[in-house]
């Protein structure tokens, strides 16, 4: 396939690397520093298997999606509409658009901008950028794709490229499950700047996470979303399977960049308010992260 990755951060670079290594033609669309690094030395992946490099194209311009069969949208949730507007004039009619983003409504928001269907994807991977054009893989990497005419074919291509991928007609449920994981870990990891394994050892942390998860489940159920009964066990298990990972929100705050907290705990707070469900634990985490963002900008 001819693949364009819009938003070549940690997630986009990781999947772009695996697809390029498998022989697909990959174009990364990202910041100028990334473009310069990739053009000079290729895209670098650090993992438990060692360090490897693949050549890929890179650009900072929206026309990088021109001619793409598949577009992976990996931008931050706050940039969804602007990113969609940037690429809309350059998409081919036959291109399939996948939203590999945090939050539960990005595919819907992106589809409204593009005027065409967008496939939602739940992403389960621990990655971080360690330098321009250099991504580190810390764990997992599996995807759940929403159902579409092209989803089975794309999932098969992903799996053949070393990306475990399945298709589900309950993608919204999967996205809510991922949202609950993010609500439990992202803000706490950001405020403490601790990886998950150390984070859960803190006094009161598991009890605080339990409060957050219970609020999320109440809001999800009231929204008609099905959440597994063992979701809390799944949340706590992440501290073992991704012990060395710091959340994307932690990475954003460490770099002085806006986070996605409005689309994580903020989504639960807003939806809960609309449904009359109290969400004090999520509200507090959202408020604290926003305070840190405001302090850093000031």
Residue pairs with C-beta under 8 A, 6 or more apart in sequence:
1 19
1 24
1 25
1 69
1 70
1 157
2 24
2 25
2 27
2 67
2 68
2 69
2 70
3 16
3 19
3 24
3 25
3 26
3 27
3 68
3 69
3 70
3 71
3 72
4 26
4 27
4 29
4 64
4 65
4 68
4 70
4 71
4 72
5 12
5 13
5 15
5 16
5 26
5 27
5 28
5 29
5 30
5 71
5 72
5 74
6 12
6 29
6 64
6 65
6 71
6 72
6 73
6 74
6 75
6 83
6 87
7 29
7 30
7 73
7 74
7 75
7 76
7 79
7 83
8 16
8 28
8 29
8 30
8 31
8 34
8 58
8 74
9 30
9 74
9 129
10 127
10 128
10 129
10 135
10 136
10 248
10 251
11 74
11 100
11 123
11 125
11 127
12 28
12 30
12 72
12 74
12 100
13 28
13 30
13 34
13 43
13 45
13 127
13 129
13 133
13 135
14 45
14 125
14 127
14 135
14 137
14 141
15 72
15 74
15 100
15 125
15 163
16 26
16 28
16 43
16 56
16 72
17 43
17 45
17 52
17 54
17 56
17 135
18 141
18 161
18 162
18 163
19 26
19 158
19 161
19 163
20 26
20 43
20 54
20 55
20 56
21 52
21 54
21 161
21 162
22 160
22 161
22 162
24 157
24 161
25 57
26 56
26 57
27 56
27 57
27 58
27 59
27 64
27 65
27 68
28 34
28 35
28 38
28 43
28 56
28 57
28 58
28 59
28 64
29 58
29 59
29 60
29 61
29 62
29 64
29 65
29 87
30 58
30 60
31 60
31 132
32 60
33 132
34 58
34 132
34 133
35 58
35 59
35 60
36 132
37 131
37 132
37 133
37 134
38 56
38 58
38 132
38 133
39 58
41 53
41 133
42 53
42 54
42 55
42 56
42 133
43 53
43 54
43 55
43 56
43 58
43 133
43 135
44 51
44 52
44 53
44 133
44 134
44 135
45 51
45 52
45 53
45 54
45 135
45 136
45 137
46 130
46 134
46 135
46 136
46 137
47 136
47 137
48 137
57 64
58 133
62 86
62 87
62 89
62 90
63 90
64 90
65 71
65 87
65 90
65 91
65 95
66 90
66 91
66 92
67 92
68 91
68 92
68 95
69 94
69 95
69 96
70 95
70 96
70 98
70 154
71 87
71 91
71 95
71 96
71 97
71 98
72 98
72 100
73 80
73 83
73 84
73 97
73 98
73 99
73 100
73 101
73 106
73 110
73 118
74 100
74 101
75 83
75 101
76 101
76 252
76 258
76 260
77 101
77 102
77 103
77 106
77 260
77 262
77 263
78 258
78 260
78 262
78 263
80 101
80 106
80 109
80 110
80 113
81 109
81 110
81 113
83 110
84 109
84 110
84 113
84 114
85 113
87 114
88 113
88 114
88 115
91 97
91 114
91 116
96 119
96 148
96 150
96 154
97 110
97 114
97 116
97 117
97 118
97 119
98 118
98 119
98 121
98 145
98 154
99 106
99 107
99 110
99 118
99 119
99 120
99 121
100 121
100 123
100 143
101 123
102 123
102 178
102 179
102 182
102 248
102 260
102 263
102 264
103 175
103 179
103 260
103 263
103 264
103 267
104 172
104 175
104 176
104 179
104 267
105 263
105 267
106 120
106 263
107 118
107 119
107 120
107 146
108 118
110 118
111 117
111 118
117 148
119 145
119 146
119 148
119 150
119 151
119 171
120 145
120 146
120 171
120 172
120 175
121 143
121 144
121 145
121 146
121 171
122 143
122 144
122 171
122 174
122 175
122 177
122 178
123 143
123 178
124 140
124 141
124 142
124 143
124 144
124 178
125 137
125 139
125 140
125 141
125 142
126 137
126 138
126 139
126 140
126 242
126 244
126 245
127 135
127 136
127 137
127 138
128 135
128 136
128 138
128 245
128 246
128 251
129 135
129 136
129 251
130 136
138 242
138 244
138 245
139 241
139 242
139 244
139 245
140 241
140 242
141 162
141 163
141 164
142 163
142 164
142 165
142 166
143 155
143 158
143 163
143 164
143 165
143 166
144 165
144 166
144 167
144 168
144 171
144 174
145 151
145 154
145 155
145 165
145 166
145 167
145 168
145 171
146 167
146 168
146 169
146 171
146 172
147 167
147 168
147 169
147 171
151 167
152 167
154 165
155 165
155 166
155 167
156 165
158 164
158 165
159 165
168 174
170 226
172 225
173 225
173 226
173 227
176 216
176 220
176 223
176 225
176 227
177 227
177 228
177 231
177 234
179 216
179 264
179 267
179 268
180 213
180 216
180 217
180 220
180 227
180 231
180 235
181 234
181 235
181 238
182 247
182 264
183 212
183 213
183 216
183 264
183 265
183 268
183 282
183 285
184 209
184 212
184 213
184 216
184 235
185 196
185 199
185 209
185 235
185 238
185 247
186 247
186 248
186 249
186 250
186 259
186 260
186 261
186 264
186 265
187 247
187 249
187 261
187 264
187 265
187 285
187 286
187 288
187 289
188 194
188 199
188 205
188 208
188 209
188 285
189 195
189 196
189 199
189 246
189 247
189 249
189 250
190 247
190 249
190 250
190 252
190 253
190 259
190 261
190 289
190 292
191 285
191 288
191 289
191 292
192 199
192 202
193 246
193 250
193 253
193 254
194 202
194 246
194 250
195 243
195 244
195 245
195 246
196 238
196 239
196 242
196 243
196 244
196 245
196 246
196 247
197 239
197 240
197 242
197 243
197 244
198 243
199 205
199 239
200 206
200 209
200 236
200 239
206 236
208 281
209 235
209 236
210 232
211 281
212 265
212 281
212 282
212 285
213 231
213 232
213 235
214 232
215 268
215 272
215 277
215 278
215 279
215 280
215 281
215 282
216 227
216 268
216 282
217 227
217 231
218 272
218 277
219 268
219 271
219 272
219 275
219 277
219 279
220 227
221 227
222 275
222 277
223 271
223 275
228 234
246 254
248 259
248 260
249 259
249 260
249 261
249 264
249 289
252 258
252 259
252 260
253 259
253 289
253 292
253 293
253 296
256 296
256 297
258 293
259 289
259 293
261 285
261 286
261 289
261 290
261 293
262 286
264 286
265 282
265 283
265 285
265 286
265 289
266 286
268 279
268 282
269 279
269 282
269 283
269 286
272 278
272 279
272 282
273 279
